[in-house]
């Protein structure tokens, strides 16, 4: 450590009357010396580096502190006091490298940081290669949407039961977050059920399509959720029985087709439109109703494509609940453009999930002999 001791003499002179440039030069030399021999230094020697770096770091600008943070963050035995100081720096460019990487920050330090620092600090913590449930509890409670999505996508993060409960609650109305939470292999089944109950049809489709390893677990949960949705939808629609009778009567007179769907949608007959689409797509009525009620238009477009409907009829269906979807004229144009690009085979593949996995009602809505195979 002779070289280090010599540097200490220069350090005293630099701190006493040196310029900022001189202090940065000193810190660079000290850091070079540490990085070059880090694996060989004893705890006592690292403590000396810690003292020197702390004294210099207090007296230099943020840009130089950020450079130091980048250099020390990947080093497993980096001086702990300086790492802690860098992690709690208000300047995120200084704090980010060590918060995201340094193994010298223990759980206590991470909890304190997550509880008190900025959202940018929380985001950096969320990117660590591993996170305890205690830390993620704070992140999902206090973090903004970007922080929460980042920690959910972190395969090294662990969550408590309370943490998952918060995640499911925050997923309501946020399709991207709901899908990311649902894709986690460690989400407890009760929370998964609640998540799917609140999720849109698009989210449930994505979870089934992208998470085939969940197999029967998803099958069972989706069946439970769809059954609940079906009952709620029926109870909320006192005219459903009359609508069913109307569609069945029309189907006996003339096979239900696009003309009937267009008229039902144009006349704002929700139940009749849903029942007719269910027939044309050979898809359970609860799936169709959920698609029509969902804020997104994706599943409606898929149903319309499978049913062989034109863009004119598809537009009428979208307009049926345009106000509830918050759909503007521009949104409608974009949806129809997507519909025109959508290939029938693609639509059938997506809808096949519902046909094969969702339990159909015990009583068929229309005579099965007249159903059109998709």
C-alpha positions in Angstrom: 0.0 0.0 0.0 3.0 2.3 -0.3 1.6 3.8 -3.4 -1.7 4.4 -1.7 -0.1 6.1 1.3 1.8 8.4 -1.1 -1.5 9.3 -2.7 -3.0 10.1 0.7 -0.4 12.9 1.1 -1.5 14.3 -2.3 -5.1 13.9 -1.1 -4.6 16.1 1.9 -3.1 18.8 -0.3 -5.9 18.5 -2.9 -8.6 18.8 -0.3 -6.9 21.7 1.5 -6.4 24.0 -1.5 -6.8 22.1 -4.7 -9.2 22.8 -7.5 -12.2 20.7 -8.5 -10.2 19.4 -11.5 -7.4 18.4 -9.1 -9.8 16.5 -6.9 -11.2 14.6 -9.8 -7.7 13.7 -11.0 -7.0 12.4 -7.5 -10.2 10.4 -7.4 -9.5 8.9 -10.9 -6.1 7.7 -9.8 -7.4 6.2 -6.5 -10.2 4.5 -8.4 -7.8 3.1 -11.0 -5.7 1.7 -8.2 -8.6 0.1 -6.6 -10.2 -1.4 -9.7 -6.9 -2.8 -10.9 -6.4 -4.8 -7.7 -9.8 -5.2 -6.1 -9.8 -9.0 -5.9 -6.6 -8.9 -3.9 -7.4 -6.3 -1.3 -8.1 -7.2 2.3 -11.0 -5.7 4.3 -8.6 -3.3 6.0 -7.2 -2.1 2.6 -10.7 -1.6 1.2 -11.6 0.5 4.2 -8.7 2.8 3.4 -10.0 3.2 -0.1 -13.4 3.8 1.3 -12.2 6.7 3.5 -10.2 8.3 0.7 -13.1 8.0 -1.9 -15.6 9.4 0.6 -13.5 12.5 1.3 -12.9 13.2 -2.4 -16.5 12.4 -3.6 -18.0 14.9 -1.2 -16.0 17.7 -2.9 -16.6 16.9 -6.6 -19.3 17.6 -9.2 -22.1 15.2 -10.1 -20.7 14.2 -13.4 -17.5 12.9 -11.7 -19.6 11.1 -9.0 -21.6 9.4 -11.8 -18.4 8.2 -13.4 -17.3 6.8 -10.1 -20.7 5.1 -9.7 -20.4 3.4 -13.1 -16.9 2.1 -12.3 -17.7 0.8 -8.8 -21.2 -0.7 -9.4 -20.1 -4.0 -10.9 -17.3 -4.7 -8.3 -18.5 -7.2 -5.7 -16.2 -5.9 -2.9 -16.4 -2.2 -3.7 -16.0 0.2 -0.7 -19.4 -0.1 1.0 -19.6 3.5 2.5 -19.0 5.2 -0.8 -21.5 2.8 -2.5 -24.1 3.7 0.0 -23.4 7.4 -0.4 -23.7 7.1 -4.2 -26.9 5.2 -3.9 -28.6 7.9 -1.9 -27.4 10.7 -4.1 -30.3 12.9 -5.3 -28.9 12.9 -8.8 -30.2 9.8 -10.5 -27.3 9.6 -12.9 -25.1 9.1 -9.8 -27.4 6.7 -8.0 -28.6 4.6 -10.9 -25.6 2.3 -11.5 -25.1 1.2 -7.9 -28.8 0.9 -7.3 -29.2 -1.4 -10.3 -26.0 -3.4 -9.9 -24.0 -3.2 -6.7 -24.0 -6.2 -4.5 -22.7 -4.0 -1.6 -26.2 -2.7 -1.0 -28.0 -4.8 1.6 -31.8 -5.2 2.0 -31.9 -2.5 4.7 -30.3 0.1 2.4 -32.6 -0.9 -0.5 -35.7 -0.6 1.7 -34.6 2.8 3.0 -33.9 4.0 -0.6 -37.2 2.7 -2.0 -39.2 4.3 0.8 -37.7 7.8 0.5 -36.1 8.5 -2.9 -37.5 9.4 -6.3 -39.4 7.3 -8.8 -36.2 7.1 -10.9 -34.4 5.6 -7.9 -37.2 3.1 -7.5 -37.0 2.2 -11.2 -33.2 1.6 -10.9 -33.8 -0.7 -7.9 -36.5 -2.6 -9.9 -33.8 -3.6 -12.4 -31.6 -5.5 -10.0 -30.9 -9.1 -10.8 -32.7 -10.2 -7.7 -35.1 -8.6 -5.3 -36.7 -9.8 -2.1 -40.4 -9.7 -1.4 -39.8 -7.0 1.3 -38.3 -4.7 -1.3 -40.9 -5.4 -4.0 -43.6 -4.7 -1.5 -42.4 -1.1 -1.3 -41.9 -0.9 -5.1 -45.4 -2.0 -6.0 -46.9 0.2 -3.3 -45.0 3.4 -3.9 -43.8 3.0 -7.5 -45.4 4.6 -10.5 -46.6 2.6 -13.5 -43.1 2.3 -15.1 -41.6 1.1 -11.8 -44.3 -1.5 -11.3 -44.1 -2.8 -14.9 -40.3 -3.0 -14.6 -40.4 -5.0 -11.3 -43.1 -7.3 -12.6 -41.0 -8.2 -15.7 -38.0 -8.9 -13.5 -37.6 -12.7 -13.3 -35.4 -12.3 -10.3 -38.0 -10.5 -8.2 -40.0 -12.2 -5.5 -43.4 -11.0 -4.3 -45.3 -11.5 -1.1 -49.0 -12.4 -1.1 -49.8 -8.8 -0.2 -47.5 -7.7 -3.1 -49.5 -9.8 -5.6 -52.7 -8.4 -4.2 -51.5 -4.9 -4.9 -50.4 -5.8 -8.4 -53.7 -7.3 -9.3 -55.5 -4.2 -8.0 -53.2 -1.9 -10.0 -53.7 -4.1 -13.1 -57.4 -3.2 -13.4 -57.8 -1.1 -16.6 -54.2 -1.6 -17.6 -54.0 -4.4 -20.1 -50.2 -4.4 -20.4 -49.7 -4.7 -16.7 -52.4 -7.3 -16.3 -50.8 -9.4 -19.0 -47.3 -9.1 -17.4 -48.6 -10.0 -14.0 -50.5 -13.0 -15.4 -47.5 -14.2 -17.3 -45.5 -14.6 -14.0 -45.2 -18.3 -13.2 -45.2 -17.6 -9.4 -48.6 -15.7 -9.3 -50.8 -17.6 -6.8 -53.9 -19.0 -8.4 -56.4 -17.0 -6.2 -54.8 -13.8 -7.4 -54.7 -15.1 -11.0 -58.4 -15.7 -10.8 -59.1 -12.2 -9.6 -56.8 -10.8 -12.2 -58.6 -12.6 -15.1 -62.0 -11.6 -13.7 -61.0 -8.0 -14.1 -59.1 -8.4 -17.3 -60.3 -7.7 -20.8 -60.9 -10.4 -23.4 -57.7 -9.3 -25.1 -55.6 -10.0 -22.0 -57.1 -13.4 -21.4 -56.5 -14.3 -25.0 -52.9 -13.1 -24.8 -52.3 -15.1 -21.6 -53.6 -18.3 -23.1 -51.7 -17.8 -26.4 -48.4 -16.8 -24.8 -48.4 -18.9 -21.8 -49.2 -22.5 -23.0 -47.1 -24.0 -20.2 -49.9 -23.0 -17.8 -52.0 -25.6 -19.6 -55.0 -26.8 -17.6 -54.5 -24.2 -14.9 -55.4 -21.4 -17.3 -58.2 -23.6 -18.8 -59.8 -24.0 -15.4 -59.4 -20.4 -14.3 -60.8 -19.0 -17.6 -63.8 -21.3 -17.4 -64.5 -20.1 -13.9 -64.1 -16.5 -14.9 -66.3 -16.8 -18.0 -69.0 -18.5 -16.0 -69.1 -15.6 -13.6 -69.1 -13.1 -16.5 -71.9 -15.0 -18.2 -74.2 -14.9 -15.1 -73.5 -11.2 -14.5 -74.2 -10.3 -18.1 -77.5 -12.2 -18.1 -78.6 -10.6 -14.8 -77.8 -7.2 -16.2 -79.9 -7.7 -19.4 -83.6 -8.3 -18.6 -84.5 -8.4 -22.3 -82.1 -11.3 -23.0 -84.8 -13.9 -23.2 -86.9 -11.8 -25.6 -83.8 -11.2 -27.8 -82.9 -14.9 -27.8 -86.5 -15.7 -29.0 -86.3 -13.0 -31.7 -83.0 -14.3 -33.1 -84.2 -17.9 -33.0 -87.4 -17.0 -34.8 -85.5 -15.1 -37.5 -83.1 -18.1 -37.8 -86.0 -20.4 -38.5 -87.4 -18.1 -41.2 -84.0 -17.4 -42.8 -80.5 -18.5 -41.8 -78.9 -15.7 -39.7 -76.3 -13.9 -41.7 -74.5 -10.6 -42.2 -77.7 -8.7 -43.1 -79.3 -9.5 -39.8 -76.2 -8.7 -37.8 -76.0 -5.3 -39.5 -79.6 -4.5 -38.8 -79.3 -5.5 -35.1 -76.2 -3.4 -34.7 -77.5 -0.4 -36.5 -80.7 -0.5 -34.4 -78.5 -0.7 -31.3 -79.9 -4.1 -30.3 -77.0 -5.3 -28.1 -78.4 -8.7 -27.1 -79.5 -9.6 -30.6 -76.2 -8.6 -32.0 -74.3 -10.7 -29.5 -76.5 -13.8 -30.0 -76.2 -13.5 -33.8 -72.4 -13.2 -33.6 -72.3 -16.2 -31.2 -74.1 -18.2 -33.8 -72.0 -17.1 -36.8 -68.7 -17.6 -35.0 -69.8 -20.8 -33.2 -68.5 -19.1 -30.0 -70.1 -19.1 -26.5 -72.4 -16.1 -26.0 -70.5 -15.0 -22.9 -67.3 -14.6 -24.9 -69.1 -12.4 -27.5 -70.8 -10.3 -24.8 -67.5 -9.7 -23.1 -65.9 -8.6 -26.4 -68.7 -6.2 -27.0 -68.4 -4.8 -23.5 -64.6 -4.6 -23.5 -63.1 -1.1 -24.0 -60.7 -2.5 -26.6 -61.9 -3.4 -30.1 -59.5 -6.3 -30.8 -61.8 -9.2 -30.0 -64.7 -7.6 -31.8 -62.5 -7.4 -35.0 -61.5 -11.1 -34.6 -65.2 -12.2 -34.2 -66.2 -10.1 -37.2 -63.5 -11.5 -39.4 -64.3 -15.1 -38.4 -68.0 -14.4 -39.1 -67.0 -13.2 -42.6 -68.5 -9.8 -42.0 -67.7 -6.7 -44.1 -66.1 -3.6 -42.8 -69.5 -1.8 -43.0 -71.1 -4.3 -40.6 -68.0 -4.3 -38.4 -68.2 -0.6 -38.2 -71.9 -0.8 -37.1 -70.9 -3.3 -34.4 -68.1 -1.0 -33.1 -70.5 1.9 -33.1 -73.0 -0.1 -31.0 -70.9 0.8 -27.9 -68.6 3.5 -29.3 -69.4 5.9 -26.4 -68.6 3.2 -23.8 -65.3 2.4 -25.5 -64.4 6.1 -25.6 -63.8 5.6 -29.4 -63.2 8.6 -31.5 -63.6 8.9 -35.2 -59.8 8.4 -35.6 -59.9 5.3 -33.3 -62.7 3.9 -35.4 -60.7 4.4 -38.6 -57.7 2.8 -37.1 -59.8 -0.2 -35.9 -61.3 -0.7 -39.4 -57.8 -0.4 -40.9 -56.7 -3.2 -38.6 -59.7 -5.2 -39.5 -59.0 -4.9 -43.2 -55.4 -6.1 -42.6 -56.4 -9.0 -40.4 -56.2 -12.4 -42.1 -59.1 -14.8 -41.6 -56.7 -17.6 -40.6 -55.1 -15.5 -38.0 -58.5 -14.5 -36.6 -59.6 -18.2 -36.5 -56.4 -19.2 -34.6 -57.0 -16.6 -31.9 -60.6 -17.4 -31.5 -59.9 -21.2 -31.3 -58.7 -20.6 -27.8 -62.2 -19.7 -26.7 -63.8 -22.4 -28.7 -61.7 -25.2 -27.2 -61.1 -24.0 -23.7 -64.1 -22.0 -22.6 -67.0 -24.0 -21.2 -70.1 -23.4 -23.3 -73.5 -22.8 -21.7 -75.5 -25.8 -20.7 -78.4 -24.6 -23.0 -77.5 -23.8 -26.5 -78.6 -20.4 -27.5 -79.7 -21.4 -31.0 -80.2 -24.8 -32.7 -76.7 -26.3 -33.2 -77.7 -27.6 -36.6 -77.7 -24.1 -38.1 -74.4 -23.0 -36.6 -71.8 -22.0 -39.2 -68.4 -23.7 -38.7 -65.5 -21.2 -38.5 
